[in-house]
Amino acid sequence: MGMNIGTTERIARTFVGAGLVGAAALGVISPLGYLGMLAFVTGLVGYCPVYRILGQHP
């Protein structure tokens, strides 16, 4: 399992995911904001299984 997300996208996913989770934790947005954890984790590890399913892998 190699990385299939570029550096810019990894940074964006990490910050957007953290922002969504933080906003959900503070009650600013609905609890669905916890789905931002998916973006956060894929940003940290650099691998998105959906990209592999769609054939967009290295």
CHARMM-style PDB file with segment names, atoms N, HN, CA, C and O in Angstrom:
ATOM      1  N   MET     1       0.849  -1.171   0.000  1.00  0.00      PROA
ATOM      2  CA  MET     1       0.000   0.000   0.000  1.00  0.00      PROA
ATOM      3  C   MET     1       0.896   1.235   0.000  1.00  0.00      PROA
ATOM      4  O   MET     1       1.378   1.661   1.050  1.00  0.00      PROA
ATOM      5  N   GLY     2       1.112   1.801  -1.170  1.00  0.00      PROA
ATOM      6  HN  GLY     2       0.720   1.456  -2.023  1.00  0.00      PROA
ATOM      7  CA  GLY     2       1.898   3.015  -1.276  1.00  0.00      PROA
ATOM      8  C   GLY     2       1.005   4.247  -1.216  1.00  0.00      PROA
ATOM      9  O   GLY     2      -0.221   4.143  -1.216  1.00  0.00      PROA
ATOM     10  N   MET     3       1.623   5.388  -1.167  1.00  0.00      PROA
ATOM     11  HN  MET     3       2.619   5.473  -1.167  1.00  0.00      PROA
ATOM     12  CA  MET     3       0.853   6.627  -1.133  1.00  0.00      PROA
ATOM     13  C   MET     3       0.255   6.893  -2.509  1.00  0.00      PROA
ATOM     14  O   MET     3       0.907   6.668  -3.529  1.00  0.00      PROA
ATOM     15  N   ASN     4      -0.977   7.370  -2.535  1.00  0.00      PROA
ATOM     16  HN  ASN     4      -1.506   7.553  -1.706  1.00  0.00      PROA
ATOM     17  CA  ASN     4      -1.595   7.723  -3.805  1.00  0.00      PROA
ATOM     18  C   ASN     4      -2.242   9.114  -3.743  1.00  0.00      PROA
ATOM     19  O   ASN     4      -3.097   9.447  -4.563  1.00  0.00      PROA
ATOM     20  N   ILE     5      -1.823   9.917  -2.765  1.00  0.00      PROA
ATOM     21  HN  ILE     5      -1.128   9.647  -2.098  1.00  0.00      PROA
ATOM     22  CA  ILE     5      -2.308  11.282  -2.624  1.00  0.00      PROA
ATOM     23  C   ILE     5      -1.090  12.201  -2.640  1.00  0.00      PROA
ATOM     24  O   ILE     5      -0.107  11.950  -1.943  1.00  0.00      PROA
ATOM     25  N   GLY     6      -1.157  13.259  -3.434  1.00  0.00      PROA
ATOM     26  HN  GLY     6      -1.955  13.463  -4.001  1.00  0.00      PROA
ATOM     27  CA  GLY     6      -0.060  14.212  -3.532  1.00  0.00      PROA
ATOM     28  C   GLY     6       0.064  15.072  -2.282  1.00  0.00      PROA
ATOM     29  O   GLY     6      -0.832  15.096  -1.438  1.00  0.00      PROA
ATOM     30  N   THR     7       1.178  15.772  -2.175  1.00  0.00      PROA
ATOM     31  HN  THR     7       1.906  15.752  -2.860  1.00  0.00      PROA
ATOM     32  CA  THR     7       1.476  16.581  -0.997  1.00  0.00      PROA
ATOM     33  C   THR     7       0.443  17.676  -0.753  1.00  0.00      PROA
ATOM     34  O   THR     7      -0.009  17.853   0.378  1.00  0.00      PROA
ATOM     35  N   THR     8       0.067  18.403  -1.782  1.00  0.00      PROA
ATOM     36  HN  THR     8       0.434  18.260  -2.701  1.00  0.00      PROA
ATOM     37  CA  THR     8      -0.905  19.487  -1.615  1.00  0.00      PROA
ATOM     38  C   THR     8      -2.248  18.945  -1.149  1.00  0.00      PROA
ATOM     39  O   THR     8      -2.875  19.517  -0.257  1.00  0.00      PROA
ATOM     40  N   GLU     9      -2.685  17.857  -1.741  1.00  0.00      PROA
ATOM     41  HN  GLU     9      -2.175  17.393  -2.465  1.00  0.00      PROA
ATOM     42  CA  GLU     9      -3.963  17.271  -1.344  1.00  0.00      PROA
ATOM     43  C   GLU     9      -3.891  16.712   0.074  1.00  0.00      PROA
ATOM     44  O   GLU     9      -4.872  16.794   0.813  1.00  0.00      PROA
ATOM     45  N   ARG    10      -2.763  16.154   0.463  1.00  0.00      PROA
ATOM     46  HN  ARG    10      -1.966  16.088  -0.138  1.00  0.00      PROA
ATOM     47  CA  ARG    10      -2.601  15.647   1.829  1.00  0.00      PROA
ATOM     48  C   ARG    10      -2.745  16.770   2.839  1.00  0.00      PROA
ATOM     49  O   ARG    10      -3.421  16.613   3.856  1.00  0.00      PROA
ATOM     50  N   ILE    11      -2.117  17.896   2.566  1.00  0.00      PROA
ATOM     51  HN  ILE    11      -1.568  18.024   1.740  1.00  0.00      PROA
ATOM     52  CA  ILE    11      -2.195  19.043   3.473  1.00  0.00      PROA
ATOM     53  C   ILE    11      -3.634  19.538   3.567  1.00  0.00      PROA
ATOM     54  O   ILE    11      -4.137  19.799   4.660  1.00  0.00      PROA
ATOM     55  N   ALA    12      -4.289  19.667   2.423  1.00  0.00      PROA
ATOM     56  HN  ALA    12      -3.880  19.456   1.535  1.00  0.00      PROA
ATOM     57  CA  ALA    12      -5.675  20.150   2.400  1.00  0.00      PROA
ATOM     58  C   ALA    12      -6.597  19.194   3.157  1.00  0.00      PROA
ATOM     59  O   ALA    12      -7.419  19.636   3.959  1.00  0.00      PROA
ATOM     60  N   ARG    13      -6.471  17.905   2.914  1.00  0.00      PROA
ATOM     61  HN  ARG    13      -5.803  17.545   2.263  1.00  0.00      PROA
ATOM     62  CA  ARG    13      -7.316  16.918   3.594  1.00  0.00      PROA
ATOM     63  C   ARG    13      -7.105  16.966   5.102  1.00  0.00      PROA
ATOM     64  O   ARG    13      -8.063  16.883   5.870  1.00  0.00      PROA
ATOM     65  N   THR    14      -5.859  17.100   5.522  1.00  0.00      PROA
ATOM     66  HN  THR    14      -5.080  17.167   4.899  1.00  0.00      PROA
ATOM     67  CA  THR    14      -5.552  17.121   6.948  1.00  0.00      PROA
ATOM     68  C   THR    14      -6.188  18.331   7.630  1.00  0.00      PROA
ATOM     69  O   THR    14      -6.818  18.192   8.678  1.00  0.00      PROA
ATOM     70  N   PHE    15      -6.026  19.517   7.040  1.00  0.00      PROA
ATOM     71  HN  PHE    15      -5.514  19.630   6.188  1.00  0.00      PROA
ATOM     72  CA  PHE    15      -6.584  20.722   7.650  1.00  0.00      PROA
ATOM     73  C   PHE    15      -8.108  20.768   7.577  1.00  0.00      PROA
ATOM     74  O   PHE    15      -8.762  21.138   8.552  1.00  0.00      PROA
ATOM     75  N   VAL    16      -8.668  20.402   6.452  1.00  0.00      PROA
ATOM     76  HN  VAL    16      -8.137  20.102   5.660  1.00  0.00      PROA
ATOM     77  CA  VAL    16     -10.132  20.409   6.319  1.00  0.00      PROA
ATOM     78  C   VAL    16     -10.744  19.380   7.263  1.00  0.00      PROA
ATOM     79  O   VAL    16     -11.736  19.666   7.933  1.00  0.00      PROA
ATOM     80  N   GLY    17     -10.163  18.193   7.317  1.00  0.00      PROA
ATOM     81  HN  GLY    17      -9.358  17.961   6.772  1.00  0.00      PROA
ATOM     82  CA  GLY    17     -10.671  17.154   8.214  1.00  0.00      PROA
ATOM     83  C   GLY    17     -10.594  17.575   9.674  1.00  0.00      PROA
ATOM     84  O   GLY    17     -11.544  17.377  10.432  1.00  0.00      PROA
ATOM     85  N   ALA    18      -9.472  18.154  10.067  1.00  0.00      PROA
ATOM     86  HN  ALA    18      -8.700  18.315   9.451  1.00  0.00      PROA
ATOM     87  CA  ALA    18      -9.324  18.612  11.450  1.00  0.00      PROA
ATOM     88  C   ALA    18     -10.323  19.728  11.756  1.00  0.00      PROA
ATOM     89  O   ALA    18     -10.887  19.775  12.849  1.00  0.00      PROA
ATOM     90  N   GLY    19     -10.538  20.616  10.802  1.00  0.00      PROA
ATOM     91  HN  GLY    19     -10.079  20.578   9.914  1.00  0.00      PROA
ATOM     92  CA  GLY    19     -11.492  21.700  10.993  1.00  0.00      PROA
ATOM     93  C   GLY    19     -12.910  21.191  11.165  1.00  0.00      PROA
ATOM     94  O   GLY    19     -13.647  21.677  12.023  1.00  0.00      PROA
ATOM     95  N   LEU    20     -13.295  20.218  10.357  1.00  0.00      PROA
ATOM     96  HN  LEU    20     -12.696  19.823   9.661  1.00  0.00      PROA
ATOM     97  CA  LEU    20     -14.636  19.645  10.470  1.00  0.00      PROA
ATOM     98  C   LEU    20     -14.844  18.940  11.806  1.00  0.00      PROA
ATOM     99  O   LEU    20     -15.884  19.098  12.445  1.00  0.00      PROA
ATOM    100  N   VAL    21     -13.861  18.170  12.217  1.00  0.00      PROA
ATOM    101  HN  VAL    21     -13.016  18.042  11.697  1.00  0.00      PROA
ATOM    102  CA  VAL    21     -13.971  17.454  13.487  1.00  0.00      PROA
ATOM    103  C   VAL    21     -14.011  18.449  14.646  1.00  0.00      PROA
ATOM    104  O   VAL    21     -14.794  18.286  15.581  1.00  0.00      PROA
ATOM    105  N   GLY    22     -13.171  19.470  14.582  1.00  0.00      PROA
ATOM    106  HN  GLY    22     -12.535  19.602  13.823  1.00  0.00      PROA
ATOM    107  CA  GLY    22     -13.164  20.479  15.630  1.00  0.00      PROA
ATOM    108  C   GLY    22     -14.483  21.225  15.716  1.00  0.00      PROA
ATOM    109  O   GLY    22     -14.994  21.465  16.810  1.00  0.00      PROA
ATOM    110  N   ALA    23     -15.033  21.591  14.574  1.00  0.00      PROA
ATOM    111  HN  ALA    23     -14.617  21.396  13.686  1.00  0.00      PROA
ATOM    112  CA  ALA    23     -16.310  22.302  14.550  1.00  0.00      PROA
ATOM    113  C   ALA    23     -17.438  21.422  15.082  1.00  0.00      PROA
ATOM    114  O   ALA    23     -18.333  21.908  15.775  1.00  0.00      PROA
ATOM    115  N   ALA    24     -17.399  20.142  14.765  1.00  0.00      PROA
ATOM    116  HN  ALA    24     -16.672  19.747  14.202  1.00  0.00      PROA
ATOM    117  CA  ALA    24     -18.418  19.222  15.277  1.00  0.00      PROA
ATOM    118  C   ALA    24     -18.262  19.053  16.785  1.00  0.00      PROA
ATOM    119  O   ALA    24     -19.257  18.995  17.507  1.00  0.00      PROA
ATOM    120  N   ALA    25     -17.041  18.976  17.259  1.00  0.00      PROA
ATOM    121  HN  ALA    25     -16.233  19.023  16.673  1.00  0.00      PROA
ATOM    122  CA  ALA    25     -16.796  18.816  18.695  1.00  0.00      PROA
ATOM    123  C   ALA    25     -17.262  20.037  19.483  1.00  0.00      PROA
ATOM    124  O   ALA    25     -17.719  19.905  20.618  1.00  0.00      PROA
ATOM    125  N   LEU    26     -17.150  21.218  18.889  1.00  0.00      PROA
ATOM    126  HN  LEU    26     -16.779  21.325  17.967  1.00  0.00      PROA
ATOM    127  CA  LEU    26     -17.577  22.449  19.555  1.00  0.00      PROA
ATOM    128  C   LEU    26     -19.063  22.725  19.381  1.00  0.00      PROA
ATOM    129  O   LEU    26     -19.597  23.658  19.979  1.00  0.00      PROA
ATOM    130  N   GLY    27     -19.729  21.922  18.568  1.00  0.00      PROA
ATOM    131  HN  GLY    27     -19.295  21.164  18.081  1.00  0.00      PROA
ATOM    132  CA  GLY    27     -21.164  22.089  18.350  1.00  0.00      PROA
ATOM    133  C   GLY    27     -21.506  23.155  17.333  1.00  0.00      PROA
ATOM    134  O   GLY    27     -22.666  23.550  17.220  1.00  0.00      PROA
ATOM    135  N   VAL    28     -20.516  23.629  16.587  1.00  0.00      PROA
ATOM    136  HN  VAL    28     -19.574  23.308  16.679  1.00  0.00      PROA
ATOM    137  CA  VAL    28     -20.751  24.652  15.571  1.00  0.00      PROA
ATOM    138  C   VAL    28     -21.506  24.073  14.381  1.00  0.00      PROA
ATOM    139  O   VAL    28     -22.339  24.746  13.775  1.00  0.00      PROA
ATOM    140  N   ILE    29     -21.210  22.828  14.056  1.00  0.00      PROA
ATOM    141  HN  ILE    29     -20.533  22.281  14.549  1.00  0.00      PROA
ATOM    142  CA  ILE    29     -21.896  22.139  12.972  1.00  0.00      PROA
ATOM    143  C   ILE    29     -22.474  20.836  13.521  1.00  0.00      PROA
ATOM    144  O   ILE    29     -22.210  20.468  14.666  1.00  0.00      PROA
ATOM    145  N   SER    30     -23.250  20.152  12.714  1.00  0.00      PROA
ATOM    146  HN  SER    30     -23.464  20.451  11.784  1.00  0.00      PROA
ATOM    147  CA  SER    30     -23.889  18.913  13.170  1.00  0.00      PROA
ATOM    148  C   SER    30     -22.836  17.825  13.420  1.00  0.00      PROA
ATOM    149  O   SER    30     -21.699  17.939  12.963  1.00  0.00      PROA
ATOM    150  N   PRO    31     -23.219  16.792  14.134  1.00  0.00      PROA
ATOM    151  CA  PRO    31     -22.299  15.680  14.382  1.00  0.00      PROA
ATOM    152  C   PRO    31     -21.801  14.998  13.107  1.00  0.00      PROA
ATOM    153  O   PRO    31     -20.836  14.234  13.155  1.00  0.00      PROA
ATOM    154  N   LEU    32     -22.433  15.259  11.989  1.00  0.00      PROA
ATOM    155  HN  LEU    32     -23.217  15.879  11.950  1.00  0.00      PROA
ATOM    156  CA  LEU    32     -21.928  14.705  10.727  1.00  0.00      PROA
ATOM    157  C   LEU    32     -20.535  15.231  10.399  1.00  0.00      PROA
ATOM    158  O   LEU    32     -19.829  14.662   9.567  1.00  0.00      PROA
ATOM    159  N   GLY    33     -20.150  16.305  11.048  1.00  0.00      PROA
ATOM    160  HN  GLY    33     -20.724  16.768  11.724  1.00  0.00      PROA
ATOM    161  CA  GLY    33     -18.805  16.846  10.860  1.00  0.00      PROA
ATOM    162  C   GLY    33     -17.722  15.874  11.273  1.00  0.00      PROA
ATOM    163  O   GLY    33     -16.571  15.996  10.855  1.00  0.00      PROA
ATOM    164  N   TYR    34     -18.100  14.894  12.108  1.00  0.00      PROA
ATOM    165  HN  TYR    34     -19.035  14.795  12.448  1.00  0.00      PROA
ATOM    166  CA  TYR    34     -17.118  13.883  12.499  1.00  0.00      PROA
ATOM    167  C   TYR    34     -16.679  13.017  11.321  1.00  0.00      PROA
ATOM    168  O   TYR    34     -15.680  12.304  11.413  1.00  0.00      PROA
ATOM    169  N   LEU    35     -17.417  13.077  10.221  1.00  0.00      PROA
ATOM    170  HN  LEU    35     -18.228  13.657  10.147  1.00  0.00      PROA
ATOM    171  CA  LEU    35     -16.972  12.385   9.004  1.00  0.00      PROA
ATOM    172  C   LEU    35     -15.670  12.995   8.480  1.00  0.00      PROA
ATOM    173  O   LEU    35     -14.974  12.382   7.671  1.00  0.00      PROA
ATOM    174  N   GLY    36     -15.349  14.188   8.938  1.00  0.00      PROA
ATOM    175  HN  GLY    36     -15.914  14.686   9.596  1.00  0.00      PROA
ATOM    176  CA  GLY    36     -14.079  14.811   8.589  1.00  0.00      PROA
ATOM    177  C   GLY    36     -12.892  13.988   9.045  1.00  0.00      PROA
ATOM    178  O   GLY    36     -11.776  14.182   8.564  1.00  0.00      PROA
ATOM    179  N   MET    37     -13.126  13.067   9.973  1.00  0.00      PROA
ATOM    180  HN  MET    37     -14.033  12.909  10.364  1.00  0.00      PROA
ATOM    181  CA  MET    37     -12.058  12.180  10.426  1.00  0.00      PROA
ATOM    182  C   MET    37     -11.532  11.336   9.270  1.00  0.00      PROA
ATOM    183  O   MET    37     -10.349  10.997   9.233  1.00  0.00      PROA
ATOM    184  N   LEU    38     -12.403  10.999   8.331  1.00  0.00      PROA
ATOM    185  HN  LEU    38     -13.364  11.274   8.360  1.00  0.00      PROA
ATOM    186  CA  LEU    38     -11.958  10.231   7.155  1.00  0.00      PROA
ATOM    187  C   LEU    38     -10.951  11.039   6.339  1.00  0.00      PROA
ATOM    188  O   LEU    38      -9.908  10.520   5.940  1.00  0.00      PROA
ATOM    189  N   ALA    39     -11.265  12.298   6.097  1.00  0.00      PROA
ATOM    190  HN  ALA    39     -12.112  12.720   6.421  1.00  0.00      PROA
ATOM    191  CA  ALA    39     -10.345  13.152   5.350  1.00  0.00      PROA
ATOM    192  C   ALA    39      -9.045  13.341   6.132  1.00  0.00      PROA
ATOM    193  O   ALA    39      -7.957  13.316   5.557  1.00  0.00      PROA
ATOM    194  N   PHE    40      -9.166  13.528   7.433  1.00  0.00      PROA
ATOM    195  HN  PHE    40     -10.050  13.548   7.900  1.00  0.00      PROA
ATOM    196  CA  PHE    40      -7.991  13.735   8.278  1.00  0.00      PROA
ATOM    197  C   PHE    40      -7.055  12.532   8.229  1.00  0.00      PROA
ATOM    198  O   PHE    40      -5.847  12.688   8.047  1.00  0.00      PROA
ATOM    199  N   VAL    41      -7.604  11.349   8.391  1.00  0.00      PROA
ATOM    200  HN  VAL    41      -8.585  11.223   8.539  1.00  0.00      PROA
ATOM    201  CA  VAL    41      -6.778  10.135   8.410  1.00  0.00      PROA
ATOM    202  C   VAL    41      -6.161   9.861   7.042  1.00  0.00      PROA
ATOM    203  O   VAL    41      -4.980   9.521   6.959  1.00  0.00      PROA
ATOM    204  N   THR    42      -6.935  10.003   5.969  1.00  0.00      PROA
ATOM    205  HN  THR    42      -7.894  10.279   6.036  1.00  0.00      PROA
ATOM    206  CA  THR    42      -6.360   9.756   4.646  1.00  0.00      PROA
ATOM    207  C   THR    42      -5.283  10.792   4.329  1.00  0.00      PROA
ATOM    208  O   THR    42      -4.314  10.484   3.634  1.00  0.00      PROA
ATOM    209  N   GLY    43      -5.442  12.009   4.831  1.00  0.00      PROA
ATOM    210  HN  GLY    43      -6.229  12.259   5.396  1.00  0.00      PROA
ATOM    211  CA  GLY    43      -4.406  13.023   4.655  1.00  0.00      PROA
ATOM    212  C   GLY    43      -3.133  12.661   5.405  1.00  0.00      PROA
ATOM    213  O   GLY    43      -2.030  12.861   4.897  1.00  0.00      PROA
ATOM    214  N   LEU    44      -3.285  12.134   6.601  1.00  0.00      PROA
ATOM    215  HN  LEU    44      -4.181  11.972   7.014  1.00  0.00      PROA
ATOM    216  CA  LEU    44      -2.108  11.756   7.390  1.00  0.00      PROA
ATOM    217  C   LEU    44      -1.349  10.583   6.783  1.00  0.00      PROA
ATOM    218  O   LEU    44      -0.120  10.601   6.714  1.00  0.00      PROA
ATOM    219  N   VAL    45      -2.080   9.571   6.346  1.00  0.00      PROA
ATOM    220  HN  VAL    45      -3.079   9.557   6.402  1.00  0.00      PROA
ATOM    221  CA  VAL    45      -1.405   8.373   5.830  1.00  0.00      PROA
ATOM    222  C   VAL    45      -1.045   8.485   4.351  1.00  0.00      PROA
ATOM    223  O   VAL    45      -0.185   7.748   3.867  1.00  0.00      PROA
ATOM    224  N   GLY    46      -1.694   9.399   3.627  1.00  0.00      PROA
ATOM    225  HN  GLY    46      -2.392   9.998   4.020  1.00  0.00      PROA
ATOM    226  CA  GLY    46      -1.365   9.586   2.215  1.00  0.00      PROA
ATOM    227  C   GLY    46      -1.942   8.545   1.285  1.00  0.00      PROA
ATOM    228  O   GLY    46      -1.481   8.390   0.155  1.00  0.00      PROA
ATOM    229  N   TYR    47      -2.940   7.837   1.751  1.00  0.00      PROA
ATOM    230  HN  TYR    47      -3.315   7.963   2.670  1.00  0.00      PROA
ATOM    231  CA  TYR    47      -3.533   6.778   0.943  1.00  0.00      PROA
ATOM    232  C   TYR    47      -5.050   6.880   1.003  1.00  0.00      PROA
ATOM    233  O   TYR    47      -5.631   6.988   2.083  1.00  0.00      PROA
ATOM    234  N   CYS    48      -5.686   6.846  -0.159  1.00  0.00      PROA
ATOM    235  HN  CYS    48      -5.214   6.758  -1.036  1.00  0.00      PROA
ATOM    236  CA  CYS    48      -7.140   6.891  -0.239  1.00  0.00      PROA
ATOM    237  C   CYS    48      -7.616   5.633  -0.967  1.00  0.00      PROA
ATOM    238  O   CYS    48      -7.357   5.478  -2.160  1.00  0.00      PROA
ATOM    239  N   PRO    49      -8.310   4.733  -0.263  1.00  0.00      PROA
ATOM    240  CA  PRO    49      -8.756   3.496  -0.903  1.00  0.00      PROA
ATOM    241  C   PRO    49      -9.739   3.728  -2.045  1.00  0.00      PROA
ATOM    242  O   PRO    49      -9.814   2.913  -2.964  1.00  0.00      PROA
ATOM    243  N   VAL    50     -10.488   4.816  -2.006  1.00  0.00      PROA
ATOM    244  HN  VAL    50     -10.428   5.478  -1.259  1.00  0.00      PROA
ATOM    245  CA  VAL    50     -11.440   5.112  -3.089  1.00  0.00      PROA
ATOM    246  C   VAL    50     -10.680   5.370  -4.387  1.00  0.00      PROA
ATOM    247  O   VAL    50     -11.126   4.954  -5.455  1.00  0.00      PROA
ATOM    248  N   TYR    51      -9.540   6.050  -4.306  1.00  0.00      PROA
ATOM    249  HN  TYR    51      -9.178   6.388  -3.438  1.00  0.00      PROA
ATOM    250  CA  TYR    51      -8.742   6.282  -5.511  1.00  0.00      PROA
ATOM    251  C   TYR    51      -8.309   4.958  -6.131  1.00  0.00      PROA
ATOM    252  O   TYR    51      -8.304   4.812  -7.353  1.00  0.00      PROA
ATOM    253  N   ARG    52      -7.953   4.016  -5.306  1.00  0.00      PROA
ATOM    254  HN  ARG    52      -7.957   4.134  -4.313  1.00  0.00      PROA
ATOM    255  CA  ARG    52      -7.528   2.692  -5.837  1.00  0.00      PROA
ATOM    256  C   ARG    52      -8.706   2.008  -6.534  1.00  0.00      PROA
ATOM    257  O   ARG    52      -8.543   1.430  -7.609  1.00  0.00      PROA
ATOM    258  N   ILE    53      -9.878   2.072  -5.930  1.00  0.00      PROA
ATOM    259  HN  ILE    53     -10.010   2.542  -5.057  1.00  0.00      PROA
ATOM    260  CA  ILE    53     -11.068   1.457  -6.526  1.00  0.00      PROA
ATOM    261  C   ILE    53     -11.356   2.081  -7.891  1.00  0.00      PROA
ATOM    262  O   ILE    53     -11.739   1.386  -8.832  1.00  0.00      PROA
ATOM    263  N   LEU    54     -11.168   3.403  -7.988  1.00  0.00      PROA
ATOM    264  HN  LEU    54     -10.857   3.967  -7.223  1.00  0.00      PROA
ATOM    265  CA  LEU    54     -11.427   4.099  -9.237  1.00  0.00      PROA
ATOM    266  C   LEU    54     -10.284   3.989 -10.243  1.00  0.00      PROA
ATOM    267  O   LEU    54     -10.365   4.519 -11.351  1.00  0.00      PROA
ATOM    268  N   GLY    55      -9.226   3.299  -9.845  1.00  0.00      PROA
ATOM    269  HN  GLY    55      -9.160   2.869  -8.945  1.00  0.00      PROA
ATOM    270  CA  GLY    55      -8.106   3.094 -10.759  1.00  0.00      PROA
ATOM    271  C   GLY    55      -7.120   4.249 -10.798  1.00  0.00      PROA
ATOM    272  O   GLY    55      -6.317   4.336 -11.727  1.00  0.00      PROA
ATOM    273  N   GLN    56      -7.160   5.130  -9.823  1.00  0.00      PROA
ATOM    274  HN  GLN    56      -7.812   5.060  -9.069  1.00  0.00      PROA
ATOM    275  CA  GLN    56      -6.261   6.280  -9.789  1.00  0.00      PROA
ATOM    276  C   GLN    56      -5.175   6.039  -8.743  1.00  0.00      PROA
ATOM    277  O   GLN    56      -5.121   6.732  -7.727  1.00  0.00      PROA
ATOM    278  N   HSD    57      -4.332   5.080  -8.990  1.00  0.00      PROA
ATOM    279  HN  HSD    57      -4.376   4.518  -9.816  1.00  0.00      PROA
ATOM    280  CA  HSD    57      -3.249   4.774  -8.065  1.00  0.00      PROA
ATOM    281  C   HSD    57      -1.944   4.746  -8.840  1.00  0.00      PROA
ATOM    282  O   HSD    57      -1.931   4.592 -10.062  1.00  0.00      PROA
ATOM    283  N   PRO    58      -0.839   4.899  -8.105  1.00  0.00      PROA
ATOM    284  CA  PRO    58       0.477   4.921  -8.795  1.00  0.00      PROA
ATOM    285  C   PRO    58       0.831   3.620  -9.466  1.00  0.00      PROA
ATOM    286  OT1 PRO    58       1.897   3.508 -10.073  1.00  0.00      PROA
TER     287      PRO     58
END
